[in-house]
Amino acid sequence: MLITNMPRTRKRSEHYVNNKEFLAAIIEYKRQVREAAEKEFPGITDQELKTWKSPNKPRITNYLGECFLKIATHLSYKPNFVNYMFKDDMVCDGIENCIQYINNFNPEKSQNPFAYFTQIIHYAFLRRIQREKKQMEIKNKILERSGFDEVFVDNNTLDGNNYSNYNSIKDNVHIKLRS
């Protein structure tokens, strides 16, 4: 029996967003936007087209929306974003920014819309994290200035079991406020 060492071929996994289809959908959407703008303002420039707002502007397709959602959702699974409580808000901010800046994507400069929109979503996530950190600081300062010590007044009315729990909660609040 002859055994040959055949190299194993790894089965290629399908990407969750097909970059070629994504690019084609964006090009088609931009064509529709240009046509709608030309009807309203003949001779509109590319710069004016980027900021054009009108009720006649076409909506993005469901496919584009799904792509933005998939990119944002998958990016939120990355280790640097996975443990935030406000992950849903981060995903929503990312999608909103993609829709806001879809007209800035230039297919003549780049054939990779996946990378372009991933960067937009990444920076939207970072902005959301900064906003939430500021909110947490404000909340902590309000708590500190409101006299939280009054909440933790000990009248020796706690039984021995609950007293240790009470002290650990009190200590944790003090530690959080100092940092």
Helices and strands as residue ranges (DSSP letters): H 19-40, H 46-51, H 62-75, H 87-101, G 102-104, H 113-145, G 148-152, H 160-178
